[in-house]
Amino acid sequence: MRNFVYLIGSADDFESFDDFRAAWQGGVHAGEFSNFNASAYYVSISTESRVEGCERLEDVAHLIGRGRAMGDGWSFDNCWGLLVEE
């Protein structure tokens, strides 16, 4: 099993992509990250999982995370997105 987090946040709340990534990596993580206009979507995938068109497990996790974000009403407009493995 591999565990990922897909992060998405408003570019208005972060000056750059590096600031967005630093907000997560800088110890903010799940609880405090939500103080921003941002969300975290946790994805756990069995290492045996395969999806046609996706060469790597990270690609599958990225698709799932993005799909969950879009299902929650997020848009790619004026947003930062990032997949991290935990």
C-alpha positions in Angstrom: 0.0 0.0 0.0 1.3 3.5 -0.9 -0.2 6.6 0.6 -0.5 10.0 -1.1 -2.0 13.4 -0.5 -3.3 15.5 -3.3 -3.2 19.2 -2.2 -5.0 22.0 -3.9 -5.2 25.7 -2.9 -6.1 29.1 -4.1 -3.2 30.9 -5.7 -4.6 34.0 -4.0 -3.5 32.6 -0.6 0.0 31.7 -1.7 2.5 33.9 -3.4 4.1 31.1 -5.4 4.0 27.3 -5.9 7.0 27.1 -3.5 5.0 28.9 -0.8 2.1 26.5 -1.3 4.4 23.5 -1.0 6.1 25.0 2.1 2.8 25.6 3.8 2.3 21.8 3.8 5.8 20.7 4.4 6.5 23.3 7.0 4.7 21.4 9.7 1.3 22.9 8.9 -0.1 19.6 7.5 -3.8 18.6 7.6 -5.3 20.6 10.4 -3.6 24.0 10.0 -3.4 23.7 6.2 -7.2 24.1 6.2 -6.8 27.6 7.6 -5.9 28.5 4.0 -8.3 28.3 1.1 -6.9 24.9 0.5 -7.8 21.2 0.8 -6.0 17.9 1.2 -7.3 14.6 -0.2 -5.7 11.4 1.1 -5.4 8.5 -1.4 -4.1 5.0 -0.5 -3.5 2.6 -3.3 -2.4 -1.0 -3.4 0.9 -1.4 -5.1 -0.7 -4.0 -7.4 -3.3 -1.5 -8.7 -3.2 -0.7 -12.5 -5.1 1.8 -14.6 -4.8 1.8 -18.4 -3.0 5.0 -19.5 -1.2 5.4 -16.2 2.4 4.1 -16.2 3.1 4.8 -12.5 1.1 4.5 -9.3 1.7 8.2 -8.7 -0.3 8.9 -11.9 -3.2 7.0 -10.6 -3.1 8.8 -7.2 -2.9 12.1 -9.0 -6.0 11.3 -11.1 -7.9 10.2 -8.0 -6.9 13.2 -5.9 -7.8 15.7 -8.7 -11.1 13.9 -9.3 -12.0 14.2 -5.6 -11.0 17.9 -5.6 -13.1 18.6 -8.6 -16.0 16.7 -7.1 -15.7 19.0 -4.1 -16.1 22.1 -6.3 -12.5 23.0 -6.9 -11.4 24.3 -10.3 -7.9 24.4 -11.9 -8.4 28.1 -12.4 -6.1 30.2 -10.2 -5.1 27.2 -8.1 -2.0 25.3 -7.1 -2.0 21.5 -7.1 0.5 19.1 -5.7 0.7 15.3 -5.1 3.0 14.2 -2.2 3.7 10.7 -1.0 3.5 10.1 2.8 
